[in-house]
Amino acid sequence: MGKKVTVVGAGFYGSTTAQRLAEYDIFETVVLTDIIEGKPAGLALDLNQARAIEGYETKVIGASTGPNGEGYEAIEGSDVVVVTAGLPRKPGMSRMDLLEVNAKIVRQVAENIKKYAPNAVVIVVSNPVDEMTALAQLATQFPKNQVFGQAGVLDTARFTNFIAEELNVPVKSVKALTLGSHGDTMVPVPSRCTVDGKPLSDLLPADKIEELVVRTRNGGAEVVALLKTGSAYYAPSAAAARMAKAVAEDSGEVVPVCAWVDGEYGISGVYLGVEAELGATGIRKVVEDKLTDSELAGLKEAAEAVRAKQADVAGL
């Protein structure tokens, strides 16, 4: 215990992430911040009142923040900061449509993290996540291993769910993986997908696998279209909280994340969805595994698409 985690942004994604982190009961304090006056304090009060029922001791603190950094002193000394701040997608919007508006928000948040929590590991979930992760690292000037993004855990979970439903098998019998970007150049990795240890390609025809890949790539948009307002938050918050837990526990767990790639897979100088080992310092190392030629080509294509966009964010 004694650890402190902050969630920036108290929308559905942020507040659900804070709830999951509190219920793990591994942190002394969860701080929830938002620009809406009173909202984080109200949510914190509510979450603290659930402690006696759910049996966790974690104290939740809510802090309202202002445009000039007011209120950010509440995050001081955080071990991990999860950045959910920004606008969600509306139906018909792509993640890239959010780029300019969310860049301003994420830059301001990052500058306050640098000021008040300089040793924190930063997990970015604001969309478009590959670009916002790069921006957060530029704005904090933290070592690149200390800043990474959440995408692959969520995308892999979506892929896993679709495979399990298609084959009518338990979710835990499916092992799946997605790499690349969180969006159009996502690279699901069928060669690394198994069901009870059997290759997915032995169980489903190629066209059906491709159908599930496309559905995974559009997984967020499918939820957005059904909800009409707002975007997914139960699965995304589960992914972000699980990553924060791996950092807090220094677990060494290997998961797909948006990490700085420096030579792995023949790709350098870009934030990209790859497998990485997580620990107290953030990314301990990027884990390079065997890919088919077409999967590797897809990963390189994703890297170039993201590289072009990440160059754009430097000026935002």
N, C-alpha and C positions, 0 to 999 in steps of 0.2 A: 504494500500500500504506500501512500505518500505521493502517488503519481497524480498528475493533473493533466487533463485533456480539455481542449477548447473546441467547440463547434461554432464556426462563424456563419450566421444566417439561421433564423429560427422559423423558416418556412416548414412545409411538410417534411422535406428531405432532412433539414437540419434538426428539427425537433425529434423526428423518429430516430435519427442517428444518436442524439443525446440520450434518448430513452434506452436504446440498445446498450450504449456504453455504460450507463448507470446500472442497468440490470446485470451486466457482467460481474459487477461488484469487485472489480480489480483496481479501480481508481479511487483515490480519496475524494477528488473533486472533479466534477464535470461543469465547465462554464459554457453557457449558451448566450451568444450575443446577437443583437439585431438592431437595425436602425429605427424600428418602430418602437416608440416609447412605451414601456410597460409590458410589451408582449413577452420578452424573454423572462422577465421576473414572474409573470403569471404562469408561464409554462414550467418554470423551475419550482414554483410553489406546488403546482399540481403533481409534478414528478416526485418531489420530496414526500408528498402525502401518500404516494403509492409504496413507499419503502417498507412500511410495516406489513403490507399485504404481500408484496413480492419478495420480501426478505433480503433487501440489499441495503448497505450502509452508506453507499456513495452519496455525497452531498452535491446537489445541483444548484448552481448559482446563475442567475439571469442578469445580464448587463445590457443596457441600451447604449448604443454608440452614436456619436455625432459626426458630422462631415469633416471636422478638423481633428479627428482622433480622440474626441472626448469618450470616456468610458472604457477605452481599451486597456487601461491599467489593470482591469479585472483578469486579463489573460496572462499577467506577469508570471514567469516561471513555468509556463506550460511545457510539458514534455512532448506533447503532440498537439497540432492544430489541424482540424479538418475544415477546409474552406468550401462551404456550400453557397456562399453569397452570390447573388446574380439573379437575373430573370429566367424563369423556366420557358420552355417552348410553348407556343400555341399551335393548334392544328394547322398543318400546311407549312410550318416553319422548319427550316433545317437547323442543325446545331450551329452552322456557320453564320446564320442570320443574327445570332446573338453576339457575334464577335466583338463589335465595337462597343456596344453598351456594357457588356460584361467586363471588357478589358479595363474600363475606367474603375469599376467597382473592385475588381480583383487587385489592381495595382494599389489602390488605397489600402485595402486590407493587408496586402503583403508588406507595405511600408510600415504599418503598425505592428505587424508580427515581428519585423526586424527590430523595431524599437523596444518592444516589451517582452518578447519571447525569443531572443536570439539563438537559443540552443534547441528550439523546438524542431521536431521533424514535421514537415508540412505535407499534408495529403490534400490535393486539389480535386474537387469534383465538379466545379462550376464549368458549364459548357461554353464553347467547344473545348473539351477537357485537354486535348493535346496542346493546343495553343495557350490555354490559360495556365497550364503547368509551366510551360516555357516562360511565360510572362511573370509568374510568381517567383520563379528562380531569378530572373533578371532584376526584379524589383527588390527582392530580399538580399540578393548577392550572396545567398547561402551556398555552401558546397553543393554540387549537383546531386549527390547521393541523399541530401537532406530534404529535397523537394521532389515529390513524384505524384502521379495522378492515378485516380481510380477509374478504370474502364474495363480492363480484361476480366477482373473477378466477376463483374456484373454480366458482361457479354458471355463469358463462359457458363455462368449459371443459367442464362437464358437458353443457350445452345443445349446444355445438359437437360433442362426441363423439356424442350421440344423433342429431343431424342427419346427421353423416357416416356413421354406421352405417345409418341409415334409407335414405339415398340411395346407399350403397356408393361413397362418394367419399373422397379423401384428406382427413384432418382439416385440412390447411393450406389447402384450397380453400374452407373454410367460415369466414365471418365472422359472429359472433353477439354478442349482448349481453343481459345481465340487469341490472336495477336494482332499487330498492326495498329490502325487508328480506331478511335471510337466514332464510327460513322461509315461513310461510303467506302473507305479503303480498309475496312475491317478484314482480317484474314483468319477465318475459322480454319482449324488445322485438322481435317478429317483423318490424316495419317496417324495422329496421336489420340484418336477417339476410340475407346473400347467400351463394350458392354459385357460385364462379367468376364473381363479379360479377353474377349473375342474382338477382333477388329470390326469397327462399324461397317466397313465396306463388305464384310461377309454377311451382314444382316440386312442391309438396305441397298437398293440399286443406286447408282451414281446420281440419277436425276432426282431421286427422293432426298438424298443427302444435300444436293444443291438447293433444293426447295427449303430445307431446314436452315441452311446457311443464309439464304436470302431473308428468311423470316427473322433469324437472329440479328442480321445486319439492320433490319428495320424494327427491331424489338421495341425500342423506345417510342418510335413514331406510332406503332400500333397501339400502345397504351395511351399516348397523347390523343390520338384520333377518337378513341373510345371515351376518354374522360371529358373531352371538350374543353375543360379548363385545367391548367396545370399539367404536370408530367409525373412519371413513375417515382415512387419514393420508398416503398417497402423493400423491394429487392436492392435498389441502389444504396439505401441506408444500411442494409445488412452487409453489403460489400465493403462500404467505407468503414463501418465499425469493426469488421473482422480484420481489416488492414491495420487500423489503429491498435487493436488488441495485439497483433503480431509484433508491432513496434514496442508497445509498452512491456510485453513479456519477453522481449529480445529472443523471439522463438526460433528464428532461422527458417520459418515457413517459406516455401517457394510458391509464389502466386504470380499470375500475369498482371503487370502494372504498367503504367506509362512512365518509363524510366529513361534517363539519359544514356544513350547508346554510344559507345566509343570504341568501335572496331569489331564488335560482335556481329556475326553474320555478314561481315564485310561492309557494315554501315557505320558511319561516324557522324558525331556532331549534331544529334537531333534527339528530341524526346519522342519515344515510340513505344507501342505496346509490345513488351517482351516479358518473359518469365524472369523473376528476380527473387533473391533471398532477402527477406525482411528481418531487421533487427533494431536495436536501440538507436543506431546511428542513421536509420532509414534503409537505403538500399545497401546491403552488404556486398552483393555482386549480382551482375546480370548472368543468368544461367542460359547458356547456349546449348540447344539440343538439335537433334537431327530433323531436318525438314525435307520434304520432297522438292524437286526443282521448281514445280509450279507454286508451291507454298512460299519458297524462298523468293521467287520472282514477285509474288504478291506483297511480301514484306518489304522488299526494296522499293516497290511502287508506292506503297503506303508511306515509306520514309520520305520519298521525294515530294509527295503531295503535302505531307505535314511540314516538311522543311520550308517549302515556299510560304506557307501560311505563318509559320513561326517567325520567319524573317519579317513579316508584316507587323507582328505584334510589338516588336521592339519599339516602334514609334507611337504606340497607342497609350 
